[in-house]
Amino acid sequence: MNFAAMMLVAIGLDLAFGWPGWLYARIGHPVTWIGVLIRCLDAQWNHDSSAAARRRLAGVAAALVVIGVVAVLAYGLQWALPAGWLGIILGGVLAWPLVAVRSMYAHVAAVVAPLQAKDLDKARLAVSMIVGRNTAVLDEAGVARAAMESLAENTSDGIVAPLFWGAILGLPGIAAYKAINTLDSMIGHRTPRFEAFGWASARIDDLVNLIPARLTGALFAAVSGRPKTALKVMWRDAGLHRSPNAGWPEAAMAAGLGVRLSGPRVYADRVAEEPWVNAGAADPTPRDLQRGLALYARAMFLLACGLAGLALI
């Protein structure tokens, strides 16, 4: 089956409809279904009284169960699809909720509007929906920087990565990736509860994002209007990021727009003294954040063109 064409159908449906609220109210969303399974395994297998080694082993088992269940179900659905274009279209419908091109744009645009209107409180509230840091202390530049970093990183793990694995493996690829990403977002944290139990989930997420993160950075660089500079800064600064993957799209976007990203940030219980990416450039402004959305749109168009080329091959 033509998996690249299937992913194109999913992108088209996402751009046209998003994930409608009425549909979410009736059946929820595949990611929330995965989340229910993760919470159940966490409650049953992650005991505070257990030794760290035992909790790590339980976390490995939990990750394998979640990924395995999701992949097998997705494979069963794909196996049942008819051949030809009908199967591609139906497969695209099934992959549709696992693509977030439209919602990514909408979440960041919701930050741009109040920033441009000088409504900092509303902008802080909007950006708090997409980042984990303490947004109450952010000034205008901090809000713009947080939103742009989220746009860059989430383009990789929320859009490019699922489409990458979907184009290679079809429904099992995109579904298993979303299971891995959901595991990481829920339990892949360095907290007392999840340091050991979420270790495997975080490591697997790092692994499956290695290629997509670098591909996302290359997409941003290619459409930035200054590809050589963006690629140079990406190669130089990506390793400064605390994540082995997030630095690639962030550095490419920062250089492509001529701004600096990362740097110190405040979380609920600590201050993270992170180095700057593209240090020496200015902080992003609301106008730069709007330009970041335009860069994102061009990158998504290039990604769709790439999928179309694969589909034709």
C-alpha positions as CSV (number, residue, x, y, z in Angstrom):
1,M,0.0,0.0,0.0
2,N,1.1,3.5,-0.8
3,F,1.8,4.8,2.8
4,A,3.0,8.3,1.6
5,A,-0.3,8.8,-0.2
6,M,-2.1,7.7,3.0
7,M,-0.2,10.4,5.0
8,L,-1.2,13.0,2.4
9,V,-4.8,12.1,2.9
10,A,-4.4,12.5,6.6
11,I,-2.8,15.9,6.2
12,G,-5.6,17.1,3.9
13,L,-8.3,16.0,6.4
14,D,-6.4,17.7,9.3
15,L,-6.0,20.9,7.4
16,A,-9.7,20.9,6.4
17,F,-11.2,19.9,9.7
18,G,-8.7,19.6,12.5
19,W,-10.1,17.3,15.1
20,P,-13.7,18.6,15.5
21,G,-14.9,19.3,19.0
22,W,-18.1,17.5,18.5
23,L,-16.2,14.4,17.5
24,Y,-13.9,14.7,20.5
25,A,-16.9,15.0,22.8
26,R,-18.3,11.8,21.4
27,I,-15.3,9.5,21.1
28,G,-12.3,11.4,22.5
29,H,-9.0,11.1,20.7
30,P,-6.6,8.2,20.1
31,V,-3.9,9.9,22.2
32,T,-6.4,10.1,25.2
33,W,-7.1,6.4,24.7
34,I,-3.4,5.7,24.9
35,G,-3.2,7.9,27.9
36,V,-5.8,5.8,29.8
37,L,-3.7,2.7,29.2
38,I,-0.5,4.5,30.4
39,R,-2.2,5.8,33.5
40,C,-3.5,2.3,34.4
41,L,0.0,0.7,34.0
42,D,1.5,3.5,36.0
43,A,-1.0,3.0,38.8
44,Q,-0.5,-0.8,38.8
45,W,3.2,-1.2,38.3
46,N,4.9,2.0,39.5
47,H,5.1,1.7,43.3
48,D,6.9,4.3,45.4
49,S,8.0,1.6,47.8
50,S,9.8,-0.4,45.0
51,A,13.5,-0.2,44.4
52,A,14.7,1.9,41.5
53,A,15.9,-1.1,39.5
54,R,12.5,-2.8,39.9
55,R,10.7,0.4,38.9
56,R,12.9,0.8,35.8
57,L,12.2,-2.8,34.8
58,A,8.5,-2.2,35.3
59,G,8.8,0.9,33.1
60,V,10.4,-1.1,30.3
61,A,7.6,-3.5,30.4
62,A,5.0,-0.8,30.5
63,A,6.5,0.9,27.4
64,L,6.6,-2.4,25.5
65,V,3.0,-3.2,26.4
66,V,1.7,0.2,25.3
67,I,3.7,0.3,22.1
68,G,2.9,-3.3,21.3
69,V,-0.8,-3.0,21.9
70,V,-1.1,0.1,19.8
71,A,1.0,-1.3,16.9
72,V,-0.8,-4.6,16.8
73,L,-4.2,-2.8,16.7
74,A,-3.0,-0.5,14.0
75,Y,-1.6,-3.4,12.0
76,G,-4.9,-5.2,12.3
77,L,-6.8,-2.2,10.9
78,Q,-4.3,-1.8,8.1
79,W,-4.5,-5.5,7.2
80,A,-8.3,-5.1,6.9
81,L,-8.1,-2.2,4.4
82,P,-9.0,-2.9,0.8
83,A,-6.4,-2.6,-1.9
84,G,-6.0,0.4,-4.1
85,W,-7.1,4.0,-3.6
86,L,-10.0,3.1,-1.4
87,G,-7.6,1.5,1.1
88,I,-5.4,4.6,0.9
89,I,-8.2,6.9,1.6
90,L,-9.6,4.8,4.5
91,G,-6.1,4.5,5.9
92,G,-5.7,8.3,5.7
93,V,-8.9,8.7,7.6
94,L,-7.6,6.4,10.3
95,A,-4.3,8.3,10.4
96,W,-6.0,11.7,10.4
97,P,-6.3,12.2,14.2
98,L,-2.6,11.5,14.6
99,V,-1.6,14.5,12.5
100,A,-1.6,18.0,14.0
101,V,-0.6,20.5,11.3
102,R,-3.7,22.7,11.8
103,S,-3.7,22.7,15.6
104,M,0.0,23.5,15.9
105,Y,-0.6,26.6,13.8
106,A,-3.7,27.6,15.8
107,H,-2.0,27.2,19.2
108,V,0.9,29.5,18.3
109,A,-1.4,31.9,16.5
110,A,-3.4,32.2,19.7
111,V,-0.2,33.6,21.3
112,V,0.6,36.0,18.4
113,A,-2.7,37.8,18.5
114,P,-2.6,39.0,22.2
115,L,1.2,39.8,21.9
116,Q,0.5,42.1,18.9
117,A,-2.3,43.7,20.9
118,K,0.0,44.2,23.9
119,D,-2.1,42.0,26.1
120,L,0.7,40.3,28.0
121,D,-1.6,38.5,30.5
122,K,-3.6,36.9,27.7
123,A,-0.5,36.0,25.8
124,R,1.0,34.4,28.9
125,L,-2.2,32.3,29.3
126,A,-2.1,31.2,25.7
127,V,1.5,30.2,25.8
128,S,1.0,28.3,29.0
129,M,-1.2,25.9,27.0
130,I,1.8,24.7,24.9
131,V,4.9,25.0,27.2
132,G,5.7,23.5,30.6
133,R,7.6,26.4,32.1
134,N,6.3,29.1,34.5
135,T,4.8,31.6,32.1
136,A,3.6,34.1,34.8
137,V,7.1,35.6,35.0
138,L,7.7,36.0,31.2
139,D,7.9,39.3,29.6
140,E,7.0,39.9,25.9
141,A,10.2,38.6,24.6
142,G,10.0,35.5,26.9
143,V,6.5,34.7,25.7
144,A,7.5,35.0,22.0
145,R,10.6,32.9,22.7
146,A,8.7,30.2,24.5
147,A,6.1,30.0,21.7
148,M,8.7,29.9,19.0
149,E,10.6,27.1,20.8
150,S,7.4,25.1,21.1
151,L,6.6,25.7,17.5
152,A,10.0,24.4,16.4
153,E,10.1,21.4,18.7
154,N,6.5,20.3,18.3
155,T,6.7,20.6,14.5
156,S,9.3,17.8,14.8
157,D,7.6,15.5,17.3
158,G,4.0,16.4,16.6
159,I,4.0,16.4,12.8
160,V,7.2,15.5,11.0
161,A,8.0,12.4,13.1
162,P,4.6,10.8,13.0
163,L,4.4,11.4,9.2
164,F,7.9,10.1,8.8
165,W,7.1,6.8,10.5
166,G,3.7,6.7,8.9
167,A,5.2,7.1,5.4
168,I,7.6,4.2,6.1
169,L,5.4,1.8,8.0
170,G,1.9,3.0,7.5
171,L,-0.7,2.9,10.3
172,P,1.5,0.8,12.7
173,G,4.3,3.3,12.2
174,I,2.3,6.5,12.9
175,A,0.3,4.9,15.7
176,A,3.3,3.3,17.5
177,Y,5.2,6.7,17.2
178,K,2.2,8.5,18.9
179,A,2.2,5.9,21.6
180,I,5.9,6.4,22.2
181,N,5.5,10.2,22.2
182,T,2.6,10.0,24.6
183,L,4.6,7.7,26.9
184,D,7.4,10.3,27.0
185,S,5.1,13.2,27.6
186,M,3.3,11.5,30.5
187,I,6.0,9.5,32.3
188,G,9.3,10.4,30.6
189,H,10.2,13.0,33.3
190,R,13.1,13.3,35.7
191,T,10.9,13.4,38.8
192,P,11.0,11.2,41.9
193,R,8.0,9.2,40.6
194,F,9.1,8.8,37.0
195,E,12.9,9.0,37.0
196,A,13.2,5.2,37.0
197,F,9.7,4.1,35.6
198,G,9.8,6.5,32.7
199,W,13.5,5.9,31.8
200,A,12.7,3.5,28.9
201,S,10.0,5.7,27.5
202,A,12.2,8.7,27.4
203,R,15.1,6.8,25.8
204,I,12.8,5.2,23.1
205,D,11.4,8.7,22.3
206,D,14.9,10.0,21.9
207,L,15.7,7.2,19.5
208,V,12.7,7.4,17.2
209,N,13.1,11.2,16.9
210,L,16.7,11.2,15.9
211,I,16.0,11.4,12.1
212,P,12.8,13.4,12.2
213,A,14.3,16.2,14.4
214,R,17.2,16.6,11.9
215,L,14.8,16.4,9.0
216,T,12.6,19.2,10.6
217,G,15.7,21.4,11.0
218,A,16.6,20.8,7.3
219,L,13.0,21.7,6.3
220,F,13.2,25.0,8.3
221,A,16.6,25.8,6.8
222,A,15.5,25.1,3.3
223,V,12.6,27.5,3.3
224,S,14.2,30.2,5.5
225,G,15.7,32.2,2.7
226,R,19.1,31.9,4.3
227,P,19.6,28.1,4.2
228,K,23.4,28.1,4.5
229,T,23.4,30.2,7.6
230,A,20.5,28.2,9.1
231,L,22.3,24.9,8.4
232,K,25.6,26.2,9.8
233,V,24.0,27.4,13.1
234,M,21.9,24.2,13.4
235,W,25.1,22.1,13.1
236,R,26.9,24.3,15.6
237,D,24.3,24.9,18.2
238,A,22.0,21.9,18.2
239,G,24.2,20.1,20.7
240,L,23.8,23.0,23.2
241,H,20.2,22.0,23.9
242,R,19.4,19.8,26.8
243,S,17.5,17.5,24.5
244,P,19.4,15.4,21.9
245,N,16.7,16.2,19.3
246,A,14.9,19.5,20.1
247,G,18.0,21.6,19.4
248,W,18.0,20.8,15.7
249,P,14.7,22.4,14.7
250,E,15.1,25.2,17.3
251,A,18.5,26.1,16.1
252,A,17.4,26.1,12.4
253,M,14.4,28.2,13.2
254,A,16.4,30.6,15.3
255,A,19.0,31.1,12.6
256,G,16.4,31.2,9.8
257,L,14.6,34.1,11.5
258,G,17.7,35.8,12.9
259,V,16.7,35.5,16.6
260,R,18.0,33.7,19.7
261,L,16.2,30.9,21.5
262,S,16.5,28.7,24.5
263,G,18.5,30.4,27.4
264,P,17.5,30.5,31.0
265,R,13.9,29.5,31.9
266,V,11.8,29.1,35.0
267,Y,9.9,25.9,35.8
268,A,7.6,25.4,38.7
269,D,10.3,24.2,41.1
270,R,13.6,25.4,39.5
271,V,15.5,27.7,37.2
272,A,17.1,26.0,34.3
273,E,20.3,27.8,33.2
274,E,20.2,26.7,29.5
275,P,22.7,28.1,27.0
276,W,21.5,30.3,24.2
277,V,20.9,28.9,20.7
278,N,22.1,31.4,18.0
279,A,23.6,33.5,20.8
280,G,24.3,37.1,19.8
281,A,21.0,37.6,17.9
282,A,18.1,39.6,19.3
283,D,15.2,38.2,21.2
284,P,12.1,37.4,19.1
285,T,9.4,40.0,18.8
286,P,5.7,39.4,18.1
287,R,6.5,40.1,14.5
288,D,9.2,37.4,14.5
289,L,6.7,35.0,16.0
290,Q,4.4,35.7,13.1
291,R,7.3,35.2,10.7
292,G,7.9,31.9,12.5
293,L,4.4,30.8,11.6
294,A,5.0,31.7,8.0
295,L,8.2,29.7,8.1
296,Y,6.3,26.8,9.6
297,A,3.7,27.0,6.8
298,R,6.3,26.9,4.1
299,A,8.1,24.0,5.8
300,M,4.8,22.0,5.9
301,F,4.2,22.7,2.2
302,L,7.7,21.4,1.4
303,L,7.0,18.3,3.6
304,A,3.8,17.7,1.7
305,C,5.6,18.0,-1.6
306,G,8.1,15.4,-0.4
307,L,5.4,13.0,0.5
308,A,3.8,13.6,-2.8
309,G,7.0,12.8,-4.6
310,L,7.3,9.5,-2.5
311,A,3.7,8.7,-3.4
312,L,4.4,9.1,-7.1
313,I,7.5,6.9,-6.9
